[in-house]
Amino acid sequence: MASARLLRSIKVHNELGEGIIWNAQTQTVWWTDIHSALLYQYDPEIESLRKFALPERLCSFGFIKDSEKLICAFASGFAYYNPNTTELEWLYRPEKNYRGTRFNDGRVDRQGRFWSGTMVEGYAGNPGRAVDEDGQDTLGSLYWVSNERFGKALDNIHITNSLCWTLDSSALYLSDTPKKRIQNIAFDPTGPTLGAATTFAHCGGDENAGPDGATVDAEGYLWNAEWGNGRLVRYNPQGEMVFELKLPVTQPTCLCFGGKQLDTLFVTSAREHLSKRDLSVQPEAGNVFVFKTDFRGLEESFFSQ
């Protein structure tokens, strides 16, 4: 029977750990603590941890081959950023003049484009509302950027999450977290364009639970971190749950496979919204969990400049 064994937890106590991805070139794993505007790099071979202060909250990012620079979705837009030199080059900031939205989940597709979507965060006095530059109510959108090209693929999204692709890139997985379901959306990688959407899987739990970060493994099975449900779920390509990994925290946020054999599972989590009582029950909240598994993942794609 397939299993996952906890090796360690990385004691970072992130407020909102997110966006974790493995860099096969450097054999290191990277993630962001969004609300603390911090970026982390961890080398599991020697168990060393580096931390980078950022100019703005970093929500998701991707690697650029043979480069120290990252392609980033900061809270206000897309940019190149070098964490070692702090060099920042803004590319596109489509919602810079909006109030109450920020970027969220993102990933590089197999064609080398970086995708990231925005979410409704709210603003002072309006925690569940966002407005555009004309003061009209708005929701989030899904965008892509590649080689000096930029586009919007979807809109009317509350919280963009679970962004990843099937093995053959024929479909995009995406969730709008409050709707508690993961969608399978027809994908034409040459466009890139999106087609018809169907429900792939539902997320149960209470009203605060929902699908968060996701990844596809080497067998084409989808893994999803269920915020509020304290578990990771593995689905077969038909959307049936085939494996469950329970965690010692209620708010797992994202996951990736790494290590030399791509069989090590890294999982971020969050302390956001947890009371002192909650934290006394789950003192590991906000840490990164490292599991040895019987599963294997895929290398992350690199962004094409």
N, C-alpha and C positions, 0 to 999 in steps of 0.2 A: 504494500500500500504506500502511495506517495506521501511524503512528509516534509516538514520544515522544522529545523531545530534552531532555537535561539542561541546565537554565539555570544552576543554582547549587545548592550545599548550604549550609544555615544551620548554622553551626558551634556547636552547643549541647552536643554530647557527652552526651546524656541517658543516664542509667542505664536507664530504661525509658520512652522516649517513647511516647505512646499517645493515643487518643481525638481525633485531629485532625479539626476541622470548620471550615467556611467560614461566616463571618457576612456575608450579602449586604447587610445594612443598613449595616455599617461598612466593608465591603470589606477585612476582615482575616481572618487564619486563626489559630486557637487550638488549643493542644494541652497535654497534661499530661506531666510527668515523674513518674510515679507514685511511685517509691521516694524521690525527692528532695523530694516534696511541693512541687512548683513548677508554676505555670501560666504559659504563654507566649502572647503576642499578637504577631503579625507582620504588618506592612503591606508587601505586596510592591511597591506603587507607589513608596514612598520607602525601602524596605529597612530599616525601623526595627523594633527588637525590644524588647518589654517583658517583664519577668519579675516574677511575683507569688509571694511566699512564702505558703504555705497553712497552716491550722491542723491539717490532717490530710492524709494521702495522698488525692489526688483521682484517681479511677479512670476516670470518664467524666462527661460533662456535656452540657447543651443550653442554647440561648439562649432568652430571653424577650423578645418583641417590645417595642421602645421602653423597654427597661429595662437598667440596668447589672447587674442580678442574673442569676445563672446558676442553673439547676436542676442539682443535682450528686448524683452517687453517690460520696460519700467512702468510704473503706475500710469504715466502720462503718454507713453508711446514707445516706438521702436528706436533702438540705437545700437551702435557698436560700442562696446566698453572693454577696456583692458584693465582687469583688477590689479595687475602688478604695477602699472604706471598711472592709473586713474584717468587715462585718456578716454574722453567721451565724445562720440559723434552722433548727433541726432539724425534720424532718417525720416520718419513719419510720425506725426502726433495728431491723428485724426480726431481725437476727442479732447484735445488740450483745453478748449474753451467750454467744455461741458462741466457741470457741477454734479457730483455724486456718482460718477463712474470711474473705474480704474481697470487696467488690464489684469488678467488672471492667468489661467492655464495656457500652456503653449508647448509646441514641439516642432522639430524639423521633420518634414516628410521625406520619403525615399527619393524624391526628385531634387532635394536640396533646398526647398522653400521653407521658411519659418512661418508658422501659423500661431496666432494667439488671439484670444477673445476677451472682450471686456465684460464687466459685471456691474450691477447696481450696488454701490456701497453706501450711498446716502451721504448727506452733508449736515452741517450744524442745523439742528431743528427739524430736519427731515431725514430720519434714519433709513427709510425705505423708499426714497424717491431720488430720481436723477432728472436733470433738465439739460437740454441742448443749449447751443449758443444763442438761440432765440427765446429761451426761457420756457420752451415746451417740454412736457414730460417725455422721457425717452427711456429705452432699455439698452442693454449691451449689444455688441455685434462681434462677428468673427472676421478677422482680417488675415491676409497673408502678405509676405514680402519676399522678393527674390531678385537678385541681380539688377538692381535699380528699377524694379517693377513693384507695384503695390496694388492691392485690391481688397474689396469687401466681399465676403462670401455669403454671410447671413446676418440678419438683425433680429430684434425682438427677443433677446436672450436675457434672462435675469442673472444667471451666474454660469459662465462658460467653464466646463470641466470635462474630464475623461477623454481628452483629445488624443487619438491614435488611429492607426490604419490597419486594415486586414493585410495579410501577407502579400497578396497580389495587388494591393492599392486600389482595389475595385470599390471599396467602401471606407468611409470615415466613421469612426465611433465618436460620439459627442453626447454630453449630457447638459441639460439646463437643470442644475442641482435641485431647486425647489420642486420641480415636476417629478422627481424621484424615479426617473427612468433614463436608461441609456439608449440612444438612438443609433441605428445603422443607416447611414446616408450614402446613396450612390455617389461615387467619386470618379471623375474623369481627370487623371493626373496630367493630361496634356493641356488642359484649359488654363489653370485648374478650375473646374466647375463642379457644382454639387447638383445632384438629382433628387429623386424621391427618397423620403425618409420613412422608416418603419421602426417600431419599438423593438429593441433587441432584448432588454431585460429590465425588470423592475427592482427597485430598492425598497425594502420594507422598513420597519422601525417607526419611531414616533415622528411627530411633525418636524422635528429639528434634524432628522437623519436624511442622508441623501448621498448619491454617488459623487465621489471626488476624483482624485487622480487615477489614471489607468495606464496600462501597458499591454502589449501583445507579446506572448512568448514564442519560442521557436516552433511550437506546434500550431500556432495560430489561435491559441486560446487567449481570451481577454481576462486580465486581472484588474480588479477595481478596489480601491480603498473606500470603505463606506463610513463617511463622516457621521458620527453620532451612534453608529452601531458597533464600533470597536472591533472591526474585523476586516480581512481581505477576502474577496470572493473571486474564484476562478470559474469562468464560463466557457463552455465549448462553443464552436462557431454557430451553433443553433440557439444559443442564448440560455442553455441549461446550466445551472450551477453544479459543478463537479468536485469542487474542493473549497473548504472554508478554513481560514487561519484566524483564530481568535487572538486578540492582542490585549496587553495589560492597560490599555488606554482606550477611551471612548472616541477620540477624534484623530484617527489616522487620516492622512491627507494625500499622500502620493507614494509611489513605489517604483523601483527599477531593479533589473538584474545586472549584476556585475561580477567582478572577479575574473581570474584567468580562464575559467571554464564557463563563465556566465551563469553559474548556478548559485551565486550568493544573492540573496534578496535584501534590499535596503528599503526601509520604510520610514517616512517622516511622520511627525504628529504635531499637535498644537495644544497650547494651554489656553488659547483665546476662549473667553466666555465661561471658563471654569471658576467656580467659587473656591474659597479656602477649604471648605469641606470636601469638594470634589478633588482638589489637589492632594488632600491628606489621604484619600482613598486610592488615588492613582498618581503617586509621586513621580512616575516615569513620563508623565505627560509632557510633550514638547521635545522628547528625546528621539534619536534615530535608532531604529532597531535593525540588527543584522542577523539574518537567518542563513543557515546552510540548508539547501533544498535538494530534492530529487528532480527539480525542474530546471530548464535552461531558457535563458532569454535571448534577445537579439541585440547586436550592437546598435547604438544610436547612430542615426544618420548625421552627416556633417552639413552645415550650411554652405551653399555655393554663393560666393560673393559676386 
